[in-house]
Amino acid sequence: MGLGFLIALEIAARGYGLPGPMTNQVKEVVLAPKSGPLLYASMALMMVVLTWRERFIAAGAAVGIDIAFFLVRWAVDAKMMFGNGALWVILACAVIAVTRRTGRERVLLLKGVGLGLLLVAGRKTGDTWLLITSKTRPQVLDQYVATADHALGNPSWLAGRIVEATGTVGEHVLDYVYIQLAVAAVIVALYQLRHVAAERRFPGHHLVRTFLVIGLLGPAIYMIFPVVGPIFAYGADGGHWAVADLWPNTPPPITAPHGMPFDEITPRNCMPSLHTAWATTIFIHSRRGPRVLRYAGTFWLIATLGATLGFGYHYGADIVAGVVFAFTIEAALRALDRGWDRSGIQLVGYGTAVFAALLVSYRYLSMEMAEYPWVFGPLVLLAMVSVVYGYMRTTKLWEPKAAPVRQPEPQPELV
């Protein structure tokens, strides 16, 4: 099924004269990768099934291969980027699993390889999805979302001015957090999967599953609700396609919204904010870790929100939708892992209904939301909070109860 989906995306991309996810991944075996840290993070995920000795050998081999690639690229003055070594090691482990392992050992190693390759394939699939949105959705709905965003106080405009005030240091920090979100997810996932090599099995549910499902389903919403973001629709980056150069200094006026044409390059990847959804799942899964991991999860969520809004990539309405989307997907996967019951169906159904209601409101009630912000603003936030509360309340009931220790009955004394 997954292979068929990749093939379909490959064919779709080829139809627009561009390489698809499979072609781009094959190229990175030799050519400079797009993201070296992501490939090494993927290799780290794969190595959870290896022994410590095997991990040192794999890491050393990856670094050695990358040094060789570096020297060749330096000699021919080619583009410099690391990561090929990590991909070679992952592929080598797949070959070893098929040729040198048997039984459960083969299955476990192939699962590790598959987990690592899935993270890389998810990135390539997302890039292709973004290409398809820009080519197939000539009209964008930014004016509707920007109008509805008045109910939330136009947070992107406020955050944009704050980021500008922090100078280059703040911008660089937020930019790094925004770009390396997948690496942060891998750090949390490595903690969750730390016992795989010893137990010789994967847990039923972990962060990578939610991460991949969000990346798979999210772009489908882009096709239904195409939005490019304030820095493009209302800022200098939009060029002559923008409504006006307003972001981040001047909030957009409240006028009757309508669909607007946009270029065939900019991805329509705003509604919902998948960066917010991914950062939210990192936050959720980091709650079970040690204190330093919990602090890191909190920091990554706050910094991601600052980046998505402060760089003008998203509206506040996108952020709310992204949080609801994340909690609904996480609830569905947890319910699937433990077995569907009434509480799981109700929780997922409620999250889905709230998410759909938000999209419908942004599209058809945007003027009312802008004209009555003190009514609709709290309602939107209350809807988001209700999904979060429902998730916390329901999943707490799903936690296994510790059985009380039964005290031995006193024995009668022998006279």
Secondary structure, 3 states (H helix, E strand, C coil): CHHHHHHHHHHHHHHCCCCCHHHHHHHCCCCCCCCHHHHHHHHHHHHHHCCHHHHHHHHHHHHHHHHHHHHHHHHHCCCCCCCHHHHHHHHHHHHHHHHHCCHHHHHHHHHHHHHHHHHHHHHHHHHHHHHHHHHHCCEECHHHHHHHHHHHCCHHHHHHHHHHHHHHHHHHHHHHHHHCHHHHHHHHHHHHCCCHHHHCCCCCCCHHHHHHHHHHHHHHHHHHCCCCCHHHHCCHHHHHHCCCCCCCCCCCCCCCCCCEECCCCCCCCCCCCHHHHHHHHHHHHHCCCCHHHHHHHHHHHHHHHHHHHHCCCCCHHHHHHHHHHHHHHHHHHHHHHHCCCHHHHHHHHHHHHHHHHHHHHHHHCHHHHHHCHHHHHHHHHHHHHHHHHHHHHHHHHHCCCCCCCCCCCCCCCCC
